[in-house]
Amino acid sequence: MAKRTSPIDDGLRDIGLEIGQIVRYLGSSDKRYREGVVLRLERDGSVGLRDDRGRARAITVERIEVRVVGPRGGEQWLPLTDTGGGFQLGLF
């Protein structure tokens, strides 16, 4: 029997995500952004999400945006590939 890895150490932290984090992704059919909750990192490198209807999705990292809250409380969505594995505001 193969040992299953814990969902905590499946590589999400390496790309700057956490389980339960709300992200948005670009839909394939209508090209609109939809929100989803991060579940896991898939074997092919995509991110496993749960959408607003409860359906499981496997979305590539290039199509995911992360919500960043600024110092005054304003929200901004940034592509996950631009955050470089995590994001920290107010350095410069």
Backbone hydrogen bonds in HBPLUS format (Angstrom, degrees):
<---DONOR---> <-ACCEPTOR-->    atom                        ^
c    i                          cat <-CA-CA->   ^        H-A-AA   ^      H-
h    n   atom  resd res      DA  || num        DHA   H-A  angle D-A-AA Bond
n    s   type  num  typ     dist DA aas  dist angle  dist       angle   num
A0009-ASP N   A0006-SER O   3.24 MM   3  5.76 138.8  2.42 111.8 119.9     1
A0015-ILE N   A0012-LEU O   3.12 MM   3  5.54 139.9  2.29 107.4 117.4     2
A0017-LEU N   A0012-LEU O   3.01 MM   5  5.16 171.7  2.02 139.2 136.8     3
A0016-GLY N   A0013-ARG O   3.21 MM   3  4.94 153.0  2.29  94.8 102.9     4
A0021-GLN N   A0018-GLU O   3.23 MM   3  5.55 162.2  2.26 129.5 129.3     5
A0020-GLY N   A0038-VAL O   2.91 MM  18  5.17 173.3  1.91 142.4 144.7     6
A0038-VAL N   A0021-GLN O   2.98 MM  17  5.43 162.5  2.01 150.6 155.6     7
A0023-VAL N   A0036-GLY O   2.91 MM  13  5.48 165.3  1.93 157.7 162.6     8
A0036-GLY N   A0023-VAL O   2.80 MM  13  5.48 156.0  1.85 157.0 157.2     9
A0024-ARG N   A0065-GLU O   3.09 MM  41  5.32 167.1  2.11 147.5 151.2    10
A0065-GLU N   A0024-ARG O   2.77 MM  41  5.32 162.0  1.80 164.2 167.1    11
A0025-TYR N   A0034-ARG O   2.79 MM   9  5.47 154.8  1.85 155.9 161.4    12
A0034-ARG N   A0025-TYR O   2.88 MM   9  5.47 157.3  1.93 152.9 159.2    13
A0026-LEU N   A0063-ARG O   3.11 MM  37  5.51 146.0  2.23 145.1 155.5    14
A0027-GLY N   A0032-ARG O   2.82 MM   5  5.35 166.7  1.84 144.7 149.3    15
A0037-VAL N   A0050-ARG O   2.96 MM  13  5.20 155.5  2.02 138.1 144.7    16
A0050-ARG N   A0037-VAL O   2.92 MM  13  5.20 140.6  2.08 136.7 149.2    17
A0039-LEU N   A0048-GLY O   2.73 MM   9  5.33 161.8  1.77 165.2 158.9    18
A0040-ARG N   A0048-GLY O   3.33 MM   8  4.96 156.0  2.39 123.9 128.7    19
A0048-GLY N   A0040-ARG O   2.66 MM   8  4.96 163.2  1.69 152.2 155.5    20
A0042-GLU N   A0046-SER O   2.79 MM   4  5.32 159.6  1.83 154.9 159.7    21
A0045-GLY N   A0042-GLU O   3.21 MM   3  5.43 164.1  2.24 109.4 113.5    22
A0047-VAL N   A0059-ILE O   2.80 MM  12  5.32 167.9  1.81 155.8 151.8    23
A0059-ILE N   A0047-VAL O   2.96 MM  12  5.32 159.3  2.00 152.9 148.3    24
A0049-LEU N   A0057-ARG O   2.73 MM   8  5.01 164.1  1.75 147.3 153.1    25
A0057-ARG N   A0049-LEU O   2.84 MM   8  5.01 159.5  1.88 143.6 145.1    26
A0051-ASP N   A0055-ARG O   2.96 MM   4  5.53 164.1  1.98 157.6 158.9    27
A0054-GLY N   A0051-ASP O   3.04 MM   3  5.32 162.8  2.07 112.1 117.0    28
A0063-ARG N   A0060-THR O   3.13 MM   3  5.72 153.6  2.20 114.8 121.8    29
A0064-ILE N   A0061-VAL O   3.31 MM   3  5.46 169.3  2.33 112.7 113.8    30
A0080-LEU N   A0064-ILE O   2.95 MM  16  5.79 170.8  1.96 148.9 146.6    31
A0066-VAL N   A0078-LEU O   2.72 MM  12  5.36 161.4  1.76 160.0 156.7    32
A0078-LEU N   A0066-VAL O   2.92 MM  12  5.36 166.2  1.94 152.3 152.8    33
A0068-VAL N   A0076-GLN O   2.72 MM   8  5.23 164.0  1.74 161.2 167.0    34
A0076-GLN N   A0068-VAL O   2.84 MM   8  5.23 141.0  2.00 146.0 158.5    35
A0070-GLY N   A0074-GLY O   2.76 MM   4  5.22 169.0  1.77 158.1 160.1    36
A0073-GLY N   A0070-GLY O   3.12 MM   3  5.21 163.2  2.15 108.1 112.6    37
A0082-ASP N   A0079-PRO O   3.02 MM   3  5.38 141.2  2.18 106.4 117.2    38
A0083-THR N   A0080-LEU O   3.32 MM   3  5.35 142.4  2.47  96.9 106.9    39
